[in-house]
């Protein structure tokens, strides 16, 4: 079993839709959770960073972590064509390196 | 402030050659990590350095090596290149090991093509 599982998609939604992106992880020691956005031929850009369980909101983006079910989510409200990218979840514990899901490719259609 | 800078951006090498990639972290960041990204495997961890010491190492063959200098700049080297080494090599820096903040910021990557 991979440490972080993420549905690769692709996911295609109309402009203005709410997008839900999800990951599961296996190691209960993971404490820090991140979402990255990666445009084609670019490096990953840090979108959201959370510690332990709970929600964090930043503009149209909401990150959710449920440590009891080892489930990580990213919600995008009012999605825009500029949100079309690959979204990567990542996690780590105190001493481990950052572990990534394989990424979900999202297309927002105008 | 300046982000993570990776050089060169693109590289084409022949099988059997060796290559050195460079990464300059965000000013003040002493933790530097390297990742290999391919379409099939996603982002795979190579190694992590802090204050010139390797803190973590991934499951890559010994042909892959790295180091960090006293100014926190890091290099990675791949010797005896194989076709399968073609990938986007990404470097990330953070304040990890200095603080509890583990936010990692990536550079634009070096795209290596082995022919």
Interface residues (C-beta under 8 A of the other chain):
Chain A: X32 X34 X36 X41 X42 X43 X44 X45 X46 X49 X88 X90 X92 X95 X96 X97 X98 X99 X100 X101 X102 X103
Chain B: X4 X6 X33 X35 X41 X42 X43 X45 X48 X55 X56 X58 X90 X92 X102 X103 X104 X105 X106 X107 X108 X109 X111
